[in-house]
Amino acid sequence: MRQHTHPFVPYRPDRYDEAEMVRRGKDFVSFLDRRRSVRFFSDEPVPRACVDLAVAAANTAPSGAHFQPWKFAVIGDAGTKHRIRVAAEEEEKVNYEGGRIPPEWRAALARLETDADKSFLDVVPWIVVCFAEKSTVLPDGSLRKNYYVNESVGIACGLFIAALHAMGLSTLTHTPNPMRFLTEICERPGNERPYILFPVGYAAADCEVPDLARKPLAEAIAESPGGRPGHDRPTAPPRRRPVL
């Protein structure tokens, strides 16, 4: 038995036969493929418990050194949501109307028909802002540096989105640039920076989304030697504990 300098516990994940693995994988892809980013929301109330569960799902994400460098600020107050909308629209007007977005970026966004109007921020029952912790304040007041912050927080946000979709809720990855106003409105400390703003709610009854297609699997996979059965594979290196 291996000797460890820190506590370890047994890990025995579920295993399935090949047919069941493929079936479960196909079902999961089909489920996720129905998810779309939404800009038209219902004002119908959503239980706070659903938001908390989505954050709990995000909290299962792998992270650099298991430091979990994220905080999720949950806003349901109408006044605070409106402050966020006003500030977001001010920045977006500079982006769309003031020339901050370069022409090639505007061309890329054209088919999505996005603009500076962020009225959905007043409509949704919840706004959740994910903050990335560049460092974490420890109980003694000192700062601990975090590692792989962008990667770790990005994975957590992906799980947050998937959890909302699993509960029949919709969201949008909104990143008004710059986002410093969110630090002030959400009253977050300087060791955190806004990462993504998520409006959370039900899609409106008359919601429409752009008719887009995701790229085919053949374009998403980069084949390399040894990627297919039958290729000689090099001897596996000694096991090391993963970074993420």
C-alpha positions in Angstrom: 0.0 0.0 0.0 1.3 3.5 -0.9 2.3 5.7 2.0 0.9 9.3 2.0 2.0 12.3 3.9 -1.6 13.7 3.8 -5.0 12.0 4.3 -6.3 10.0 1.3 -9.6 8.1 1.0 -10.6 5.3 -1.3 -12.2 6.3 -4.6 -14.3 3.7 -6.5 -16.4 5.4 -9.2 -19.2 3.5 -10.9 -18.3 1.4 -13.9 -20.5 0.3 -16.7 -20.3 -2.1 -19.7 -19.4 -0.6 -23.0 -22.9 -0.4 -24.4 -24.1 1.4 -21.2 -21.2 3.8 -21.3 -22.0 4.8 -24.9 -25.8 5.1 -24.1 -25.1 7.3 -21.1 -22.7 9.4 -23.1 -25.1 9.9 -26.0 -27.9 10.8 -23.6 -25.7 13.4 -21.9 -24.6 14.9 -25.2 -28.2 15.1 -26.3 -29.2 16.8 -23.1 -26.4 19.4 -23.3 -27.0 20.0 -27.0 -30.5 21.4 -26.1 -29.0 24.1 -24.0 -28.9 27.6 -25.5 -27.8 31.0 -24.3 -30.9 33.1 -23.6 -31.5 36.9 -23.7 -35.3 36.8 -23.3 -36.4 35.8 -19.8 -39.6 35.4 -17.9 -40.0 37.3 -14.6 -41.5 34.2 -13.0 -40.0 33.6 -9.6 -37.3 30.9 -9.3 -36.7 29.2 -5.9 -33.4 30.4 -4.3 -32.7 26.7 -3.6 -32.2 26.1 -7.4 -29.5 28.8 -7.5 -27.8 27.4 -4.4 -27.8 23.9 -6.0 -26.2 25.3 -9.2 -23.5 26.9 -7.1 -23.1 23.6 -5.2 -22.6 21.8 -8.6 -20.0 24.5 -9.5 -18.3 23.9 -6.2 -17.5 20.3 -7.3 -15.2 21.5 -10.0 -11.5 20.5 -10.0 -9.2 23.4 -9.2 -5.5 24.2 -9.0 -4.2 22.7 -5.7 -7.8 22.3 -4.7 -7.9 25.9 -3.7 -11.3 26.5 -5.3 -10.7 30.2 -6.2 -14.3 31.3 -6.8 -17.1 33.2 -5.1 -20.7 33.4 -6.4 -22.6 36.6 -5.5 -26.3 36.0 -5.7 -28.5 39.0 -6.3 -32.3 39.0 -6.1 -33.1 42.5 -5.0 -34.8 44.6 -7.7 -32.9 47.7 -6.8 -29.5 46.0 -7.0 -30.4 44.3 -10.2 -31.3 47.6 -11.7 -28.0 49.2 -10.6 -26.2 46.4 -12.4 -28.3 46.9 -15.5 -27.6 50.6 -15.6 -23.8 50.1 -15.1 -23.6 47.3 -17.6 -25.5 49.3 -20.3 -23.2 52.3 -19.8 -20.2 50.1 -20.6 -21.9 48.3 -23.4 -22.9 51.6 -25.0 -19.3 52.5 -25.2 -18.5 49.1 -26.7 -21.3 49.1 -29.3 -21.7 52.8 -30.0 -18.4 54.4 -28.9 -16.2 52.2 -31.0 -14.5 50.2 -28.3 -15.5 47.0 -30.1 -13.3 46.7 -33.3 -15.1 46.2 -36.7 -14.2 42.5 -37.0 -15.7 41.8 -33.5 -18.9 43.7 -34.4 -19.1 41.6 -37.6 -18.7 38.4 -35.6 -21.5 39.5 -33.3 -23.9 40.6 -36.1 -25.7 37.3 -36.5 -26.4 37.2 -32.8 -28.1 40.6 -33.0 -26.7 41.7 -29.6 -26.6 45.4 -28.6 -26.2 47.6 -25.6 -29.8 46.9 -24.3 -29.5 44.7 -21.3 -33.1 45.0 -20.1 -33.2 41.3 -19.2 -31.2 42.2 -16.1 -34.2 43.9 -14.7 -36.5 41.0 -15.7 -34.7 37.9 -14.4 -35.4 36.8 -10.8 -31.7 36.3 -10.1 -28.4 37.6 -11.1 -25.3 35.5 -10.1 -21.9 37.0 -10.5 -18.9 34.7 -10.4 -15.8 36.3 -8.9 -12.3 34.8 -9.4 -10.1 34.9 -6.4 -6.5 35.8 -7.4 -5.7 35.2 -3.8 -7.6 34.0 -0.8 -7.7 35.8 2.6 -6.9 33.3 5.3 -8.3 33.4 8.9 -5.2 35.2 10.1 -5.6 37.9 7.5 -2.7 36.8 5.3 -3.1 36.2 1.6 -2.7 32.8 -0.1 -1.8 32.8 -3.8 -4.1 30.7 -5.9 -3.0 28.8 -9.0 -4.6 28.1 -12.4 -7.4 30.6 -11.4 -8.8 31.2 -14.9 -8.9 27.5 -15.7 -10.4 26.5 -12.4 -13.1 29.2 -12.4 -13.9 28.5 -16.0 -14.6 24.8 -15.2 -16.7 25.8 -12.2 -18.8 28.1 -14.4 -19.3 25.4 -16.9 -20.7 23.1 -14.2 -22.9 26.0 -13.0 -24.4 26.4 -16.4 -25.0 22.6 -16.8 -26.7 22.4 -13.4 -29.1 25.3 -14.3 -29.9 23.5 -17.6 -30.6 20.3 -15.7 -33.2 22.1 -13.6 -35.0 23.6 -16.6 -33.5 27.1 -16.1 -31.7 29.3 -18.6 -28.8 31.7 -18.4 -26.3 33.8 -20.4 -22.6 34.3 -20.0 -22.6 38.1 -19.9 -19.2 39.8 -19.6 -19.6 43.6 -20.0 -16.2 44.9 -20.3 -14.8 46.4 -18.1 -16.7 44.8 -15.2 -15.1 46.7 -12.2 -18.6 48.1 -11.4 -19.6 44.6 -10.2 -16.9 44.6 -7.5 -18.4 47.8 -6.1 -22.1 46.9 -6.4 -21.6 43.4 -5.0 -19.3 44.8 -2.3 -16.5 42.3 -3.0 -12.9 42.7 -1.8 -10.0 43.7 -4.0 -8.5 40.2 -4.1 -11.5 39.1 -6.3 -12.3 40.2 -9.8 -15.6 39.7 -11.7 -15.4 36.8 -14.1 -18.9 36.2 -15.5 -22.3 37.7 -14.9 -25.1 35.1 -15.1 -28.8 36.2 -15.4 -30.8 33.2 -14.1 -34.4 32.4 -14.8 -36.9 30.7 -17.0 -36.8 31.4 -20.8 -39.6 33.7 -21.8 -42.7 32.1 -23.4 -41.9 33.8 -26.7 -38.1 33.4 -26.4 -36.2 33.1 -29.6 -32.5 32.2 -30.1 -30.2 32.5 -33.2 -30.5 29.5 -35.5 -26.9 28.3 -35.0 -25.2 24.9 -35.4 -22.4 23.6 -33.3 -19.3 22.5 -35.2 -19.3 18.8 -36.0 -17.3 16.3 -33.8 -14.8 15.8 -36.6 -13.8 19.5 -36.3 -13.7 19.4 -32.5 -11.3 16.4 -32.3 -7.7 16.8 -33.3 -6.5 13.3 -34.1 -3.0 12.5 -33.1 -0.8 9.3 -33.3 -2.0 6.8 -30.8 -5.5 8.3 -30.7 -7.1 5.2 -32.4 -7.2 1.6 -31.2 -4.3 -0.4 -32.7 -1.7 2.3 -32.6 1.3 1.5 -30.5 1.2 3.5 -27.2 4.2 4.5 -25.2 4.7 3.2 -21.8 2.7 5.2 -19.3 4.8 7.5 -17.2 4.7 7.1 -13.4 1.5 8.3 -11.8 1.5 11.8 -10.4 -1.1 13.6 -8.6 -2.9 15.9 -11.1 -2.8 19.7 -10.9 -6.5 20.0 -11.6 
